[in-house]
Amino acid sequence: MLNQTSTEALLSATYVDNYLDCVENLPNDLQRHLSRMRELDVTYREERRRTRAAVRLQAVLVAAQEIGDEKLQVVQILQDLIDNKQRSLDGDHKKLCEFQDF
């Protein structure tokens, strides 16, 4: 009987010790995990902000690329126009030189 009583007392003491450890540590553990949740929320908001900024930046870059492409087309048109005018003037000059040689 004494052995059973001492075993019961030991189990009770172990239970009380574990209970007290749990009660003492639980608020700190909860606080630590809740703080981590807040940190993750902040990180998520920052990433969303960066993502939105990246999407806006991408749209601006696409628009700039389209404008650049259009400008290149205009430059090509100008170059073709100048080349055509130059050929026409070269032809007229050649005819003039031939006429003067007669």
C-alpha positions as CSV (number, residue, x, y, z in Angstrom):
1,M,0.0,0.0,0.0
2,L,2.8,2.4,0.8
3,N,4.3,1.7,-2.5
4,Q,1.1,2.5,-4.3
5,T,0.7,5.7,-2.2
6,S,4.2,6.8,-3.0
7,T,3.7,6.0,-6.7
8,E,0.5,8.0,-6.7
9,A,2.2,10.9,-4.9
10,L,5.0,10.9,-7.4
11,L,2.6,10.8,-10.3
12,S,0.6,13.6,-8.8
13,A,3.7,15.7,-8.2
14,T,4.8,15.1,-11.8
15,Y,1.4,16.1,-13.1
16,V,1.4,19.3,-11.0
17,D,4.9,20.2,-12.1
18,N,4.0,19.6,-15.7
19,Y,0.8,21.6,-15.3
20,L,2.7,24.5,-13.7
21,D,5.3,24.5,-16.4
22,C,2.5,24.6,-19.0
23,V,0.7,27.4,-17.3
24,E,3.9,29.4,-16.8
25,N,5.2,28.9,-20.4
26,L,1.9,29.1,-22.3
27,P,1.5,32.9,-22.3
28,N,5.1,33.4,-23.5
29,D,4.7,30.8,-26.2
30,L,1.4,32.2,-27.3
31,Q,2.9,35.7,-27.4
32,R,5.9,34.6,-29.3
33,H,3.8,32.8,-32.0
34,L,1.3,35.7,-32.2
35,S,4.3,38.1,-32.7
36,R,5.5,35.9,-35.5
37,M,2.1,35.9,-37.1
38,R,2.2,39.7,-37.0
39,E,5.6,39.7,-38.6
40,L,4.4,37.4,-41.3
41,D,1.4,39.7,-41.9
42,V,3.7,42.7,-42.3
43,T,5.9,40.7,-44.7
44,Y,2.9,39.7,-46.7
45,R,1.7,43.3,-47.0
46,E,5.2,44.5,-48.1
47,E,5.3,41.7,-50.7
48,R,1.9,42.7,-52.0
49,R,3.0,46.3,-52.2
50,R,6.1,45.3,-54.1
51,T,4.2,43.0,-56.4
52,R,1.7,45.9,-57.2
53,A,4.7,48.2,-57.8
54,A,6.3,45.6,-60.1
55,V,3.1,45.2,-62.1
56,R,2.8,48.9,-62.5
57,L,6.5,49.1,-63.5
58,Q,6.0,46.3,-66.0
59,A,3.0,48.2,-67.6
60,V,5.2,51.3,-67.8
61,L,8.0,49.3,-69.4
62,V,5.6,47.8,-71.9
63,A,4.3,51.2,-72.8
64,A,7.8,52.6,-73.2
65,Q,8.7,49.6,-75.4
66,E,5.7,50.3,-77.6
67,I,6.5,54.0,-77.9
68,G,10.1,53.0,-78.7
69,D,9.0,50.6,-81.4
70,E,6.8,53.3,-83.0
71,K,9.6,55.8,-82.9
72,L,11.8,53.2,-84.7
73,Q,9.1,52.9,-87.4
74,V,9.0,56.6,-87.8
75,V,12.8,56.7,-88.1
76,Q,12.6,54.0,-90.8
77,I,10.0,56.0,-92.7
78,L,12.2,59.1,-92.5
79,Q,15.2,57.1,-93.7
80,D,13.3,55.7,-96.6
81,L,11.9,59.1,-97.5
82,I,15.4,60.6,-97.4
83,D,16.8,57.7,-99.5
84,N,14.1,58.2,-102.1
85,K,14.6,61.9,-102.3
86,Q,18.4,61.4,-102.6
87,R,18.0,58.9,-105.4
88,S,15.6,61.3,-107.2
89,L,18.1,64.2,-106.8
90,D,21.0,62.0,-107.9
91,G,19.0,61.0,-111.0
92,D,18.2,64.7,-111.7
93,H,21.9,65.6,-111.1
94,K,23.1,62.9,-113.5
95,K,20.7,64.0,-116.2
96,L,21.8,67.6,-115.7
97,C,25.5,66.6,-115.9
98,E,24.8,64.6,-119.1
99,F,22.9,67.5,-120.6
100,Q,25.8,69.9,-119.8
101,D,28.3,67.5,-121.4
102,F,26.5,67.9,-124.8
